[in-house]
């Protein structure tokens, strides 16, 4: 349980801090940039999870299905922020909108079939 909590923290900070560095090399702008940012979050979350499964005890190694689910949920979160901003603004907590696809990418990583 503690190792999974550590993994979530590592994934959150690793993806949040690493995605802008990767995004510099991809020439996109506008709303498409937000979707590419979400996709980068999903890939980074999966890579960090794979590396952490080698280091942390009791963290299972996920399959590429986890990457696919993480990618789908991150893109759904990006679409919700772009196309349905009223739902995101209805949340009483104020946070950067990039947290939505990031948290959904982490959730997708941990979902099991």
C-alpha positions in Angstrom: 0.0 0.0 0.0 2.7 2.5 0.9 4.7 1.6 -2.2 1.6 2.3 -4.4 1.3 5.7 -2.7 4.9 6.4 -3.3 4.3 5.4 -7.0 1.4 7.8 -7.3 3.5 10.7 -6.0 6.4 9.8 -8.3 4.1 9.6 -11.3 2.4 12.8 -10.5 5.6 14.9 -10.0 7.5 13.0 -12.7 4.9 13.5 -15.4 4.0 17.1 -14.4 7.6 18.2 -14.4 8.7 16.0 -17.4 5.9 16.7 -19.8 6.9 20.3 -20.6 10.4 19.2 -21.4 9.1 16.7 -23.9 6.5 19.1 -25.3 9.2 21.5 -26.3 10.2 19.1 -29.1 6.7 18.7 -30.6 5.6 21.6 -32.7 1.9 22.0 -32.0 -0.3 24.9 -30.9 -3.8 25.7 -29.8 -6.2 23.1 -28.4 -4.2 20.3 -30.0 -1.3 21.1 -27.7 -3.5 20.3 -24.7 -4.3 16.9 -26.1 -0.6 16.2 -26.9 0.2 17.2 -23.3 -2.4 14.7 -22.1 -0.9 11.9 -24.2 2.6 12.7 -23.0 1.3 12.5 -19.4 -0.1 9.0 -20.1 3.2 7.8 -21.6 5.3 9.3 -18.8 3.0 7.8 -16.1 3.4 4.4 -17.7 7.2 4.6 -18.1 7.6 5.8 -14.5 5.3 3.0 -13.4 7.5 0.4 -15.2 10.7 1.8 -13.7 9.2 2.0 -10.3 8.0 -1.6 -10.5 11.7 -2.6 -10.8 12.7 -0.6 -7.7 9.7 -0.6 -5.3 8.6 -3.7 -3.5 4.9 -4.9 -4.0 4.4 -2.8 -7.1 3.4 -5.1 -10.0 4.6 -4.4 -13.5 1.7 -3.3 -15.7 1.0 -4.4 -19.3 0.6 -2.2 -22.4 -3.1 -2.4 -21.7 -2.4 0.0 -18.8 -0.8 2.4 -21.2 -3.8 2.2 -23.5 -6.3 2.8 -20.7 -4.2 5.6 -19.3 -4.0 7.2 -22.7 -7.7 7.0 -23.3 -8.6 8.4 -19.9 -6.1 11.3 -20.2 -7.5 12.2 -23.6 -11.1 12.1 -22.2 -9.9 14.4 -19.4 -8.4 16.8 -22.0 -11.6 16.7 -24.0 -13.6 17.5 -20.9 -11.5 20.5 -20.1 -11.6 21.8 -23.7 -15.2 21.0 -24.8 -17.1 21.0 -21.4 -15.4 23.7 -19.3 -18.6 24.2 -17.2 -18.2 20.8 -15.6 -14.6 21.5 -14.7 -15.4 24.9 -13.4 -18.2 23.5 -11.2 -15.7 21.7 -9.1 -15.3 23.8 -5.9 -11.5 23.3 -5.7 -9.5 25.6 -8.0 -6.5 23.9 -9.7 -4.7 24.1 -13.0 -6.7 22.4 -15.8 -3.7 20.2 -16.7 -4.2 18.3 -13.5 -7.4 16.7 -14.9 -5.7 14.6 -17.7 -2.8 13.9 -15.4 -4.9 12.5 -12.6 -7.0 10.5 -15.1 -3.8 9.1 -16.6 -2.7 7.9 -13.2 -6.1 6.5 -12.5 -6.0 4.6 -15.8 -2.6 3.2 -15.0 -4.0 1.7 -11.8 -7.3 0.3 -13.1 -7.3 -3.4 -13.6 -9.5 -5.6 -15.8 
